[in-house]
Amino acid sequence: MWINILIGVLSLIAGVAIGFFIARKTMMNYLKKNPPINEKMLRVMMMQMGMNPSQKKITQMMKAMNNQMK
């Protein structure tokens, strides 16, 4: 009787752990393919803040954000 409960609990823990890692890998792949911000969005945000962004500055900021994701 107690062996059935133990098997059930261990199966539940294993399922949660496997599900977590699969969901994490899927989310990382999604974010890599579809980054949350791109150069156009960054340019618009900087212009809204009153800055006149150069391409060099935008490239530097995108590189910094990509390095943070790694």
N, C-alpha and C positions, 0 to 999 in steps of 0.2 A: 504494500500500500504506500509506504513512504517513498519507495523507489520511483513510483509513478509521479509523485509530487516533485521529487528532485529532478527527474528528467524534464518535466514541464518547465520548471524554473530555469534550468540550464538552457533549455531551448529558447525560452523567452529572452534571456540575457544574450545569447549568441545572435538571435535575430535582430535585436536592437543594435548590437555592435556592428553587425554586417550592414544593416540598413544605414547607420550613421556614416560609415566609410563610403558606401556607394553614393549617398546623397552628397557628401562632401566632394567627391571626385567629379560628380556630374556638375555641381555648382562651379567648381574651379574651371572646368572645361568651358562652361557657358560664359563665364566672365572673361576668359581668355579670348574667346571668339567674338564676344559682344561687350567691349569695355564700357563701363558706365559713363564715360565722358570721352569726347573726341576733340580734335583741334578746333573744329567749327564752334562747338559748344563753349570751349575755353575762350575763344576769341570774343564771342558774344558776352560772356560773363565779365571779361576784363573791360570791354567797352561800356557795359552797364555800370561798372565801378568808376568810370571816368578815366580809365587808362587808354592809351593809344598803343596797342600791342604790336610789337614787331614779330616777324616770323621766327627770328632767333629766340626771342623770349618765350614764345609759345612752344617751340621745339624743346627748349630747356625744361619748361614746366611739365610737358608730356613725358619727357625722359625721367624726370624726378618721380612723377606719379607711377610710371611703369616699374621703376626700381623699387618703390615702396611695396608694390603688389607681390614681388618675388620673395 
